[in-house]
């Protein structure tokens, strides 16, 4: 059966982004592939990235993501970025998955074959040990031969004002100075782009930046390109008469004879319903408005004057005229939410695979 919607993923754009970010960070990358690689498809992204010389390993949020990634046998380390449940630690260690540790109790409970990254809370106040406690935890892990890395997370590195990011970095370095040498990492994408190379950091963790997006004030000159082009098929073409309404709530009425193309994508696929009344798509080289309320599985597009046929592809977003940033603005949200909300019904396709390369 033919897919109604496809997300085309550019391997070359991902490779170029990773190269640019690694050079900017002056470090290898621990690539976050959580949330189905930010909606881009875990297996596609991980297989492409695993071939990149600057990718040290991968970061995931959930144990089930770690298990799925380990099953691909890509030969790269995997770090679970959020705490596992106690009963999950041993199975993860059996798979070679690195686990975060933030307390003496967690350190003592690790099996002898585990590898740990000390999580330090320098001000994000989400996870981790406070700096004054982290050293004891790290030394306990080191004495057991389990300490591989240590990391923290910046709260404001993607903001124009960076004083708090520098405060966090100094707190983290104080902890590192009291530990034996470890793989240290702190920078997210915003940190890589705003702070550059950080002495003493072996790794960087650019998330959304790896997929081609930077904070607005950092976009110019970033050299990053979005990986994904989202397209959906026209499933039906029909005419509406002046005065007739379109879709739920009768929010839009035609004021002249109008040709509509029904397109097979909707909010169940992750397209924001709140974009109703503002959304546009790219049809035959033109921006065309979405008419009426966006539905669960479909949207209606004004194609008056065009010769559109069922089965034809419409570009929903890409790197050209209509971007994920546009869709996020229309939906009153951010790129993270739009990308990670892309549903399983959307087929992910690597562009180079599609071309037979």
C-alpha positions in Angstrom: 0.0 0.0 0.0 1.3 3.5 -0.8 2.2 5.9 1.9 0.0 8.9 2.3 2.9 10.9 3.8 6.7 10.6 3.7 9.5 12.3 5.5 12.5 12.3 3.2 15.8 12.4 5.2 18.9 13.7 3.6 22.0 11.7 4.6 24.3 14.4 3.1 22.7 17.2 5.1 23.1 15.1 8.4 26.7 14.3 7.5 27.5 18.0 6.8 25.8 19.2 10.0 27.8 16.7 12.1 31.0 17.8 10.6 30.3 21.5 11.1 29.2 20.9 14.7 32.2 18.7 15.6 34.6 21.3 14.2 32.8 24.1 16.0 32.9 22.2 19.3 36.4 21.0 18.9 35.2 17.6 20.1 33.6 14.4 19.1 29.8 14.2 19.2 27.4 12.2 21.4 24.5 12.5 19.1 21.0 12.6 20.7 18.7 10.3 18.9 15.9 10.3 21.4 12.3 10.6 20.4 12.8 8.6 17.2 15.8 10.8 16.3 13.7 14.0 16.9 11.1 12.5 14.6 13.5 11.8 11.7 13.6 8.0 12.3 16.0 6.3 14.7 17.3 3.6 12.4 17.9 5.9 9.4 19.7 8.6 11.4 21.7 6.2 13.6 23.0 4.2 10.6 24.0 7.3 8.7 25.7 8.9 11.8 27.5 5.7 12.8 29.6 6.0 9.7 30.7 9.5 10.7 34.2 9.7 12.1 33.3 12.5 14.5 30.4 10.6 16.2 31.6 9.0 19.4 28.2 7.6 20.3 24.5 8.2 20.8 22.3 9.6 23.5 18.7 8.3 24.2 16.1 9.2 26.8 14.3 5.9 27.4 15.6 2.3 28.1 13.4 1.0 25.2 15.2 3.5 22.9 18.6 2.1 24.1 17.5 -1.5 23.5 16.3 -0.6 20.0 19.5 1.1 19.2 21.7 -1.6 20.6 19.8 -4.1 18.4 21.2 -2.3 15.4 24.7 -3.4 16.3 26.3 -0.2 15.1 29.4 -0.5 17.2 29.0 2.9 18.9 28.5 3.6 22.6 25.0 4.4 23.9 24.3 6.7 26.8 21.0 6.7 28.6 20.4 10.4 29.5 17.6 9.9 32.0 17.6 7.7 35.1 16.6 4.0 34.6 14.4 2.2 37.1 16.5 -0.1 39.4 15.3 -3.3 37.7 16.5 -1.9 34.3 20.1 -1.3 35.3 21.5 -4.8 34.9 19.8 -5.5 31.5 21.1 -2.2 30.2 24.6 -2.9 31.5 24.4 -6.4 29.8 23.9 -4.5 26.5 26.8 -2.2 27.1 24.5 0.9 27.6 26.1 3.6 29.7 23.8 4.8 32.5 23.6 8.1 34.4 24.4 8.2 38.1 23.6 11.0 40.5 23.7 9.5 44.0 25.8 7.3 46.2 22.9 4.8 46.4 22.8 4.6 42.6 26.6 4.2 42.4 26.6 1.4 45.0 23.7 -0.5 43.2 25.5 -0.7 39.8 26.7 -4.1 38.8 30.4 -4.5 38.3 30.3 -4.6 34.5 28.4 -1.3 34.2 29.8 1.9 32.8 28.5 5.1 34.3 28.4 8.8 33.4 28.1 11.1 36.5 25.2 13.5 36.0 26.0 16.9 37.6 23.2 19.4 38.3 24.9 22.8 37.8 21.6 24.8 37.6 19.2 23.2 35.2 17.5 21.6 38.3 16.0 18.7 36.4 18.4 15.8 37.1 21.7 15.1 38.6 23.8 15.6 41.8 24.5 19.0 43.1 28.2 20.0 42.6 28.9 19.7 46.4 27.6 16.1 46.3 28.8 15.0 42.8 32.4 14.6 43.7 31.7 12.0 46.3 29.5 10.1 43.9 32.1 10.3 41.1 34.9 9.1 43.4 32.8 6.2 44.6 32.3 5.2 40.9 35.9 5.7 40.1 37.0 3.5 43.0 34.8 0.7 41.6 36.2 1.2 38.1 32.9 2.2 36.7 33.3 5.9 35.9 33.6 6.6 32.2 32.2 10.1 31.9 30.6 13.1 33.5 28.1 15.6 32.1 25.9 18.5 32.8 23.3 20.4 30.8 23.1 24.1 30.0 19.8 25.9 30.7 20.4 29.1 28.7 23.2 28.4 26.2 20.7 29.0 23.4 19.8 32.4 24.7 21.7 35.6 23.7 22.8 36.3 27.3 25.4 33.7 28.4 26.4 34.6 31.9 24.5 31.8 33.5 25.9 29.3 31.0 29.4 30.4 32.1 28.4 30.0 35.7 27.2 26.5 35.1 30.4 25.6 33.2 32.6 26.8 36.1 30.6 24.7 38.5 31.0 21.7 36.3 34.8 22.3 36.0 35.1 22.5 39.7 33.7 18.9 39.9 35.8 17.7 37.1 39.0 19.0 38.8 38.3 16.7 41.8 37.8 13.6 39.7 40.2 11.4 37.7 40.2 12.0 33.9 36.8 11.2 32.4 34.9 11.9 29.2 33.4 15.2 30.0 30.5 16.8 28.1 28.3 19.8 28.6 27.3 21.6 25.4 24.0 21.1 23.7 23.4 22.6 20.3 23.1 26.1 21.6 26.2 25.6 23.6 28.2 24.4 20.6 27.1 27.4 18.5 27.4 30.1 21.1 30.3 28.9 23.2 32.4 27.0 20.7 35.2 24.8 21.8 35.3 24.3 25.5 38.7 23.2 26.9 38.5 19.9 28.8 35.3 18.7 27.1 35.8 15.5 25.2 32.3 15.4 23.8 29.4 17.6 22.8 25.7 16.7 22.6 24.1 18.9 19.9 20.5 17.7 19.5 18.2 19.8 17.3 21.2 21.5 15.8 22.3 18.2 14.3 19.0 18.0 12.5 19.5 21.4 11.0 18.0 24.0 13.4 19.6 26.7 15.4 18.2 29.4 17.7 17.2 32.5 15.6 20.1 34.6 16.8 22.6 31.9 15.9 21.3 30.8 12.5 23.3 33.1 10.3 26.5 31.5 9.5 25.8 28.3 11.3 26.1 26.3 8.1 23.4 23.9 9.2 20.7 22.5 6.9 17.4 20.8 7.8 17.4 17.1 7.0 13.7 16.5 6.5 11.4 17.2 3.6 7.8 16.2 4.5 5.4 15.5 1.7 1.9 14.1 1.4 -0.2 12.8 -1.4 -3.3 14.5 -2.9 -6.1 12.0 -2.4 -9.1 13.9 -3.9 -9.7 17.0 -6.0 -13.1 18.7 -6.0 -14.8 22.0 -6.6 -16.7 24.1 -4.1 -19.3 26.8 -5.0 -19.4 30.3 -3.7 -20.9 30.3 -0.2 -20.1 26.7 0.6 -18.1 26.0 3.7 -15.1 23.7 4.1 -14.3 21.3 7.0 -15.4 21.1 10.7 -16.9 24.2 12.2 -17.5 25.8 8.8 -14.7 28.2 9.5 -14.0 29.1 5.9 -16.4 29.8 3.1 -15.6 30.2 -0.6 -16.3 33.6 -2.0 -15.8 32.4 -5.6 -15.6 29.1 -7.4 -12.7 27.2 -5.8 -10.8 24.0 -6.5 -9.7 22.1 -3.4 -7.2 19.2 -3.2 -7.6 17.0 -0.2 -4.2 16.0 1.1 -3.5 12.9 3.2 -2.0 14.3 6.3 -3.5 15.8 9.5 -3.0 16.2 13.2 -2.9 12.5 13.9 0.3 12.6 11.9 1.6 15.4 13.9 0.7 18.4 11.8 -0.5 21.1 14.3 -4.2 21.6 14.3 -3.7 25.1 15.7 -2.2 26.0 12.3 -5.8 26.2 11.0 -6.3 29.4 9.2 -2.6 30.2 8.7 -1.1 27.0 7.2 0.2 26.8 3.6 1.8 24.1 1.5 3.9 24.0 -1.6 2.1 22.8 -4.7 3.5 22.8 -8.2 6.0 25.6 -7.4 3.5 27.8 -5.6 2.5 28.5 -2.0 -1.1 27.5 -1.5 -3.3 28.1 1.6 -4.9 25.3 3.6 -8.7 26.0 3.7 -10.9 25.2 6.7 -10.0 23.3 9.9 -7.1 20.8 9.7 -8.6 17.3 10.3 -7.2 14.2 11.9 -6.1 12.6 8.7 -6.5 15.3 6.0 -6.3 18.9 5.1 -7.9 20.8 2.2 -5.7 23.0 0.0 -6.8 25.7 -2.4 -5.4 24.7 -5.8 -7.6 26.9 -8.0 -6.0 27.4 -11.4 -3.6 24.4 -11.1 -4.0 21.0 -12.7 -3.6 18.8 -9.7 -4.3 15.1 -9.8 -4.8 12.5 -7.1 -1.6 10.7 -6.2 0.5 13.9 -6.7 2.9 14.9 -3.9 2.5 18.2 -2.0 5.4 19.5 0.0 4.3 20.2 3.6 7.7 21.5 4.7 11.3 21.3 3.7 14.5 23.4 3.4 12.9 25.7 0.8 9.9 28.0 0.7 8.0 26.5 3.6 10.0 25.3 6.6 9.4 23.6 9.9 9.9 26.9 11.6 7.0 28.3 9.6 4.7 25.5 10.6 5.7 25.8 14.2 4.9 29.6 14.1 1.5 28.9 12.5 0.8 26.3 15.2 2.0 28.5 18.1 4.7 26.1 19.1 8.4 25.3 18.5 10.3 23.2 16.0 11.1 20.5 18.6 7.4 19.8 19.2 6.5 19.7 15.5 9.4 17.4 14.6 9.0 15.0 17.5 5.3 14.9 17.1 5.5 13.5 13.6 3.6 10.3 13.8 4.4 6.7 12.9 2.0 6.8 10.0 4.5 9.0 8.2 7.0 6.8 6.3 10.6 7.8 6.9 12.8 7.4 3.8 16.5 8.0 3.4 17.0 10.1 0.3 20.1 8.3 -0.8 18.4 4.9 -0.3 15.5 6.2 -2.4 17.9 7.1 -5.2 19.5 3.7 -5.0 22.8 4.9 -3.7 
